[in-house]
Amino acid sequence: MNVNIQGDALYSIFLVASFIISTKFGTPCTFICLIFTFSFQSERGPLHGLPISVKECYVVGGYHPTAGLSIRLADPPQAEDGAFIKRIKQLGGIPFVLTNVPQTMDAFGCSNPIYGETRHPLDDARTPGGSSGGEACLLAMGGSPLGLGTDGGGSLRDPSQFCGLATLKATGGRIIRAGKFGGLKGYQVKYRVYQG
C-alpha cells in the first residue's frame, strides 16, 4: 500500500476515511482536519497517511497533556505540538486521537478522574494495564493501526501483554524525549515494607 501512496494512486484522506469506516468508528475524530493538511503534500514521508493514536501525555497543540491529573486542566491548552508529535507529522503520520492514562501515569491500571476507567477490550472485569492502557485497548480493538506510548517501567510492555499485542520499547536515547508530560513535579512515591 505504501507504494500506491508514494505513487499518488491513493491519497491519505481516503486511507484514513476507509480506516475509520472499516473499524466502525464512524464518528469524526478531533484530529480529522489534519488529514486535509497532509493529503495533498507534494513530498510524502514514510508515514504518509498513517493514522496514529497518541498516549494522552504527549503534547498536542490545542489540547491538555494532563497525565490524568485534573489540576492540569486549569492550565491553558498547549499552543503547539511537542517535538515528538511535530516529527511524526513531518514524516506524514496523522495523530488522530488521544488515549487514556492512569492518574500520574504511575500505575498498572488505567483510570483517572478526568476520563474515567479504561477496561480490557475482551473482559470488563479486567484492566488493560498501564500506563499505556488506553493505547493497548484501542489497538487491541482495531481502533488504530499504530499507537504512541511511553515506557519507563513496563508501561508499554505490560498493557501489550495484557491485551495480546506486540510492542517495541526503544533503547534509551533513541526516541525524542521532549514534548511529553509526566506526573506532578516533585511527585515522589514512598514504599514501605511491613513485616508481620
SERO-4910 file (N, C-alpha, C, O; in steps of 0.05 Angstrom, whole numbers):
BEGIN
 pado doro    nc1    nc2    nc3   cac1   cac2   cac3    cc1    cc2    cc3    oc1    oc2    oc3
  Met    A     16    -24      0      0      0      0     17     25      0     10     45    -12
  Asn    A     41     24     13     59     47     14     67     55    -14     70     79    -20
  Val    A     72     36    -32     79     42    -60     57     57    -73     62     77    -88
  Asn    A     32     49    -69     10     64    -81      8     92    -71      2    111    -86
  Ile    A     13     96    -45     12    123    -34     34    140    -46     29    163    -54
  Gln    A     58    129    -47     81    144    -58     76    152    -87     85    172    -96
  Gly    A     62    134   -102     58    139   -130     32    154   -136     23    154   -159
  Asp    A     20    167   -117     -4    183   -120    -29    167   -127    -49    179   -134
  Ala    A    -28    141   -125    -52    125   -131    -73    128   -109    -97    126   -114
  Leu    A    -64    133    -85    -82    136    -62    -75    162    -48    -51    168    -46
  Tyr    A    -95    176    -38    -90    198    -20    -94    190      8   -111    173     14
  Ser    A    -80    202     27    -82    195     55   -110    199     65   -119    185     83
  Ile    A   -124    219     55   -151    224     65   -169    200     60   -186    194     77
  Phe    A   -166    186     38   -182    162     32   -174    139     50   -191    124     59
  Leu    A   -148    138     56   -139    116     74   -150    120    102   -160    101    114
  Val    A   -149    144    113   -159    149    140   -189    145    140   -200    132    159
  Ala    A   -203    156    120   -233    153    120   -240    123    118   -259    114    132
  Ser    A   -227    108    101   -233     79     99   -226     65    125   -240     46    133
  Phe    A   -205     73    138   -198     61    164   -219     66    185   -228     48    199
  Ile    A   -229     91    186   -249     97    206   -275     82    200   -288     71    218
  Ile    A   -282     81    175   -307     66    168   -303     36    173   -321     23    183
  Ser    A   -280     25    165   -276     -4    167   -275    -13    196   -282    -36    202
  Thr    A   -267      5    215   -266     -2    243   -292      4    257   -294      1    282
  Lys    A   -312     14    242   -338     21    253   -337     43    274   -355     46    291
  Phe    A   -316     60    273   -314     84    289   -322    107    271   -306    124    265
  Gly    A   -347    107    263   -357    127    243   -359    155    253   -366    173    238
  Thr    A   -353    160    279   -355    188    289   -330    203    280   -308    192    279
  Pro    A   -333    229    274   -310    244    265   -290    247    288   -298    253    311
  Cys    A   -265    244    283   -244    247    303   -236    276    305   -238    291    286
  Thr    A   -226    283    329   -218    310    334   -196    320    315   -195    343    307
  Phe    A   -178    302    308   -155    310    292   -160    307    262   -141    309    246
  Ile    A   -184    301    255   -191    295    227   -183    317    207   -177    312    184
  Cys    A   -184    342    217   -177    364    200   -148    363    190   -141    374    170
  Leu    A   -131    349    205   -103    346    197   -100    330    171    -81    332    156
  Ile    A   -120    313    165   -119    297    141   -117    315    117   -101    309     98
  Phe    A   -132    337    116   -132    355     93   -104    368     90    -95    373     68
  Thr    A    -91    373    112    -65    386    111    -45    367     98    -28    375     81
  Phe    A    -46    342    105    -26    322     95    -34    309     69    -17    296     57
  Ser    A    -59    310     61    -68    295     38    -56    304     12    -51    288     -6
  Phe    A    -50    330     10    -42    340    -16    -13    351    -16     -7    368    -32
  Gln    A      3    341      2     31    349      2     45    337    -22     39    315    -30
  Ser    A     64    352    -33     79    341    -56    100    321    -47    104    301    -61
  Glu    A    112    325    -24    132    306    -14    118    289      7    105    299     25
  Arg    A    121    263      5    108    245     23    129    230     39    147    218     28
  Gly    A    126    230     66    144    216     83    137    186     86    117    177     75
  Pro    A    153    172    100    149    143    103    124    136    119    114    113    117
  Leu    A    113    155    135     88    150    150     64    163    136     42    165    149
  His    A     67    172    111     46    188     98     18    174    100     15    152     90
  Gly    A      0    188    112    -28    179    113    -34    159    135    -57    151    137
  Leu    A    -14    152    150    -18    131    171    -31    144    196    -20    161    208
  Pro    A    -56    135    203    -69    146    227    -54    134    252    -49    110    253
  Ile    A    -48    151    270    -32    143    294    -47    153    319    -52    177    322
  Ser    A    -52    135    337    -64    143    363    -41    151    382    -18    141    379
  Val    A    -47    169    400    -26    181    417    -33    180    446    -55    187    454
  Lys    A    -15    170    462    -19    169    492    -23    198    501    -10    216    492
  Glu    A    -41    202    520    -50    228    528    -28    245    541    -33    269    546
  Cys    A     -5    235    546     16    251    559     32    267    538     47    285    546
  Tyr    A     29    261    512     44    276    492     31    303    487      7    306    489
  Val    A     48    323    481     39    350    477     28    352    448     43    351    429
  Val    A      2    357    446    -11    361    420    -24    389    422    -40    394    440
  Gly    A    -18    405    403    -28    433    402    -58    434    404    -72    420    390
  Gly    A    -68    451    422    -97    455    426   -109    437    447   -133    438    453
  Tyr    A    -92    420    460   -102    401    480    -85    402    505    -63    412    505
  His    A    -96    391    527    -83    390    552    -69    363    555    -82    342    555
  Pro    A    -43    362    559    -30    337    566    -31    334    596    -13    342    610
  Thr    A    -52    322    606    -57    322    635    -44    300    650    -39    303    675
  Ala    A    -36    278    637    -26    254    651    -46    245    672    -39    234    693
  Gly    A    -72    250    666    -93    241    683    -98    258    708   -113    251    726
  Leu    A    -85    281    710    -87    299    733   -105    322    727    -99    339    710
  Ser    A   -127    324    741   -147    344    736   -136    372    741   -146    392    729
  Ile    A   -116    375    758   -105    402    763    -93    414    737    -91    438    735
  Arg    A    -85    397    719    -73    407    694    -93    419    675    -86    433    656
  Leu    A   -119    414    680   -140    426    663   -142    456    668   -154    471    652
  Ala    A   -132    466    691   -132    494    697   -113    510    680   -117    534    675
  Asp    A    -93    497    669    -74    510    651    -86    513    623   -104    497    616
  Pro    A    -77    533    608    -88    535    581    -79    511    564    -58    499    569
  Pro    A    -94    504    543    -84    482    525    -57    490    513    -50    513    511
  Gln    A    -43    470    504    -17    475    492    -20    490    466    -38    485    450
  Ala    A     -3    509    462     -4    527    438      4    512    413     -6    517    391
  Glu    A     24    494    415     34    480    392     41    451    399     43    444    423
  Asp    A     46    435    379     54    408    383     82    406    396     99    423    392
  Gly    A     86    385    412    112    379    423    130    368    402    121    362    380
  Ala    A    156    365    408    176    357    389    170    329    376    174    326    352
  Phe    A    161    310    392    155    284    381    132    284    362    133    271    341
  Ile    A    110    297    369     87    299    351     94    314    326     85    307    304
  Lys    A    110    336    328    119    350    304    134    332    285    130    333    261
  Arg    A    151    315    297    167    297    280    149    276    266    153    269    243
  Ile    A    129    266    281    110    246    269     96    259    245     93    247    224
  Lys    A     88    284    248     74    298    227     92    304    203     84    302    180
  Gln    A    118    311    209    137    315    187    141    290    171    145    292    147
  Leu    A    139    267    183    142    241    169    116    233    155    115    212    141
  Gly    A     95    249    159     70    244    145     49    229    161     27    225    151
  Gly    A     55    222    186     35    209    203     13    229    211     17    253    212
  Ile    A    -10    217    218    -33    234    225    -42    226    253    -57    206    256
  Pro    A    -34    241    274    -45    235    301    -75    242    301    -83    264    294
  Phe    A    -91    222    309   -120    227    306   -135    224    332   -159    230    333
  Val    A   -123    214    353   -138    211    379   -118    210    402    -95    200    399
  Leu    A   -126    220    425   -110    217    449   -122    195    466   -147    193    468
  Thr    A   -105    178    477   -115    155    492   -111    157    522    -93    172    531
  Asn    A   -127    144    537   -128    146    566   -103    136    580    -89    118    570
  Val    A    -98    148    604    -75    140    621    -85    140    650   -105    152    656
  Pro    A    -70    125    667    -77    127    696    -67    153    707    -49    166    697
  Gln    A    -79    161    729    -71    186    743    -41    185    749    -32    165    761
  Thr    A    -26    205    742      3    208    745     18    188    728     43    189    729
  Met    A      5    172    713     18    152    695     36    133    711     57    124    701
  Asp    A     30    128    736     47    112    753     31     90    765     31     86    789
  Ala    A     17     74    748      0     53    758     -2     31    737      2     36    713
  Phe    A    -10      7    746    -13    -15    727    -42    -19    720    -50    -39    707
  Gly    A    -59      1    727    -87      2    718    -89     25    698    -69     36    690
  Cys    A   -113     33    691   -117     55    673   -142     70    680   -163     66    667
  Ser    A   -140     87    700   -163    103    709   -154    130    719   -133    132    732
  Asn    A   -170    150    714   -164    177    725   -190    192    727   -210    185    715
  Pro    A   -190    214    743   -215    229    748   -225    245    724   -247    255    725
  Ile    A   -209    248    703   -217    264    680   -233    247    660   -255    253    653
  Tyr    A   -221    225    652   -232    208    631   -244    182    641   -255    167    626
  Gly    A   -241    177    667   -252    152    678   -234    128    674   -210    131    671
  Glu    A   -247    105    674   -232     80    674   -233     67    646   -254     67    633
  Thr    A   -210     58    637   -208     42    613   -207     13    621   -191      5    638
  Arg    A   -224     -3    609   -225    -32    616   -215    -48    593   -213    -40    570
  His    A   -208    -73    599   -197    -92    580   -216    -95    556   -240    -96    561
  Pro    A   -206    -97    532   -224    -98    509   -241   -124    507   -261   -124    494
  Leu    A   -232   -145    520   -247   -171    519   -261   -178    544   -278   -196    544
  Asp    A   -255   -164    567   -267   -172    592   -269   -147    610   -248   -137    620
  Asp    A   -293   -138    614   -297   -113    630   -288   -116    659   -284    -95    673
  Ala    A   -284   -140    669   -275   -144    696   -245   -141    699   -235   -141    721
  Arg    A   -231   -138    677   -202   -136    678   -192   -109    668   -207    -93    656
  Thr    A   -167   -104    674   -154    -79    665   -137    -84    640   -127   -107    637
  Pro    A   -134    -64    623   -115    -68    601    -86    -62    609    -68    -64    593
  Gly    A    -82    -56    635    -56    -49    645    -50    -19    642    -67     -4    633
  Gly    A    -27    -12    650    -19     17    649     11     20    648     25      1    653
  Ser    A     20     42    642      4     67    639     -5     72    610    -19     92    606
  Ser    A      3     56    591     -6     59    564    -30     41    558    -33     31    536
  Gly    A    -47     38    579    -71     21    576    -91     30    556   -103     13    542
  Gly    A    -95     56    553   -113     66    533   -104     60    505   -120     53    488
  Glu    A    -78     62    500    -66     55    475    -70     26    469    -80     18    447
  Ala    A    -63      9    488    -65    -20    484    -94    -28    478    -99    -45    461
  Cys    A   -113    -17    493   -141    -23    489   -150    -16    461   -164    -31    448
  Leu    A   -144      9    453   -153     18    427   -140      0    404   -154     -7    386
  Leu    A   -115     -6    407   -102    -23    387   -113    -51    386   -118    -62    365
  Ala    A   -119    -62    410   -130    -89    411   -158    -91    399   -166   -111    389
  Met    A   -173    -68    400   -200    -68    389   -200    -61    359   -221    -60    347
  Gly    A   -176    -56    348   -174    -48    320   -181    -19    314   -187    -12    291
  Gly    A   -180     -3    334   -186     26    331   -164     43    321   -168     66    315
  Ser    A   -140     31    318   -117     46    308    -96     26    297    -93      5    309
  Pro    A    -83     33    275    -63     14    265    -36     17    278    -20     -2    278
  Leu    A    -31     40    291     -6     45    304    -10     65    327    -26     84    324
  Gly    A      3     61    349      0     79    372     26     87    384     46     72    382
  Leu    A     26    110    397     50    120    411     45    119    440     24    128    450
  Gly    A     64    107    455     62    106    484     89    112    496    108    119    482
  Thr    A     91    108    522    116    112    536    121     88    554    102     74    561
  Asp    A    146     83    561    152     60    578    177     66    594    199     68    584
  Gly    A    173     70    620    195     74    638    198     50    657    220     46    668
  Gly    A    177     34    661    178     12    679    158    -10    671    148    -24    689
  Gly    A    152    -12    646    133    -32    637    107    -20    625     89    -35    620
  Ser    A    107      6    622     82     20    613     73     13    585     50     17    578
  Leu    A     90      3    569     83     -8    542     81    -38    543     62    -50    533
  Arg    A    100    -50    556    103    -79    556     80    -93    571     69   -113    561
  Asp    A     72    -83    594     50    -96    609     24    -94    595     10   -114    591
  Pro    A     15    -70    586    -11    -69    572    -11    -85    546    -31    -98    539
  Ser    A     11    -86    532     11   -102    507      8   -131    514     -5   -146    499
  Gln    A     21   -140    535     18   -168    543    -10   -174    552    -21   -195    545
  Phe    A    -22   -156    568    -49   -160    578    -69   -161    555    -89   -176    557
  Cys    A    -64   -146    533    -84   -144    511    -76   -161    487    -90   -160    466
  Gly    A    -55   -177    489    -48   -195    467    -35   -181    443    -40   -189    421
  Leu    A    -19   -161    449     -6   -145    427     24   -148    429     35   -160    447
  Ala    A     37   -138    409     67   -135    409     74   -106    411     59    -89    402
  Thr    A     96   -100    424    105    -73    427    135    -71    424    149    -91    426
  Leu    A    144    -47    418    173    -42    416    180    -21    437    168      1    437
  Lys    A    199    -27    453    210     -7    472    238      0    462    256    -16    463
  Ala    A    240     24    453    266     33    441    287     35    463    281     40    486
  Thr    A    312     31    454    335     35    472    335     64    481    329     82    466
  Gly    A    342     68    506    343     95    517    360    114    500    381    107    491
  Gly    A    349    138    495    363    158    479    357    157    449    366    174    434
  Arg    A    342    136    440    337    133    412    312    149    403    309    156    379
  Ile    A    294    155    421    269    169    415    270    197    428    281    201    449
  Ile    A    258    216    414    257    244    425    242    243    452    219    233    453
  Arg    A    253    254    473    240    254    499    225    280    504    208    281    521
  Ala    A    232    300    489    218    326    493    190    325    482    184    309    463
  Gly    A    172    341    493    145    342    483    125    323    495    106    315    483
  Lys    A    130    316    520    111    300    535    112    307    564    131    318    574
  Phe    A     90    301    578     87    307    606     87    281    622     78    261    612
  Gly    A     96    283    647     95    260    665     76    268    688     58    284    685
  Gly    A     81    256    711     66    262    735     72    290    746     84    306    732
  Leu    A     64    295    770     69    321    782     98    326    787    113    307    793
  Lys    A    107    351    785    134    358    792    138    353    821    122    362    838
  Gly    A    160    340    828    165    335    856    150    311    867    153    304    890
  Tyr    A    134    298    850    119    275    858    138    253    866    156    246    851
  Gln    A    134    242    889    152    221    898    135    199    911    117    204    926
  Val    A    142    175    904    128    152    916    146    140    937    170    135    932
  Lys    A    135    135    960    150    122    982    138     95    987    114     92    991
  Tyr    A    155     75    986    147     48    990    155     39   1019    177     46   1028
  Arg    A    138     26   1032    145     15   1058    139    -15   1058    119    -24   1047
  Val    A    157    -29   1070    153    -58   1073    146    -64   1102    161    -57   1120
  Tyr    A    123    -76   1105    114    -82   1132    120   -112   1137    114   -129   1121
  Gln    A    132   -116   1159    138   -144   1168    119   -151   1190    116   -136   1209
  Gly    A    107   -174   1188     87   -181   1208     93   -206   1223     77   -214   1241
***
